[in-house]
Amino acid sequence: MSEESFPAEGELPARPGGEKKSFHAYKKIPIRAYCWHSETDPDTWYISHFVNKTWTKRRSKDKQTVVNNWRRIEIDGEPY
């Protein structure tokens, strides 16, 4: 996908002893899907959530939702 329709949107926290990774957003007006590439399952991209977006900048609420979902799945091992 092009960088324009699938840009890095922000950073995820670092795993203990690891480095920070980016999360991305798939943009197709008016939908935006926030996702990350899994470190624990390298063949998997997890979609955190979708938003119906009519504004241009990412909301801090959306970043926090991605981080919370990333922690729950990648760190705590709770996929659902």
N, C-alpha and C positions, 0 to 999 in steps of 0.2 A: 504494500500500500504506500501511497505517497506520504511524505512528512506532513503535507498540508491537511490530509484527511485523517491522519493517525499520529499526531504529535505527542511528545512527552509533555505531560501536564504538571508534574510535580514529583517530589521525592518521597519514597517510603522510608520508614526508619531502618536503621541498620540492624541486621541480625546480630546476636551476641558474637563478637569476634569477626564480624563481616563488614561489608561496606554497603553504603546506601545504594538503592536501586530506584529507578524511575517507574512511575505508572503512566499510562497513556490514556488518551481519549479518542474513540472513534467518533468522528463528526460527520453527521449527515443531517442537515437542517430538517426539522427542528430537534432531532434526537442527538443526544450525546451519551455514549457508553464508556464508562471508566473501567479500566482493566489493568492487569499486570501479568508479566510472564513469571510463571512459578519457578522457584528455586528448588523446591522439593520434588517436583515432577516436570522436568525440562520440556516435555512435549505438550504442556498445557498452558493455556492463557485463561485466567479467571476473570470473568466479568463481575465487577463489584456491584454496579447498579447502573440504571438508565435514568436520564432526566429529559424532560421536554424543555428544551432550552431556547429562550428567545433573547438572551443577553449574551455579551461577548466574553466576559471574564469568568474564570472559574470561581465559584463560591467556596469560602473556607469550610462550609458545611459539607460540600461534596468531597473535599480532600479528607476531612475527618472520617467520613463514611468509608472511603477507600481504605484508609489506614486501619480503621476498626475491623473491616472485613479481612484485610490482609493478615492482621494479627490473629484473628479467629481461625483462619484457614491455614496459614503458613507456619505460625508459631504454636498455636494451641492444638492444631490438628482436628478442628471441628469443621468439616466441610459444609454442613447445612445450617 
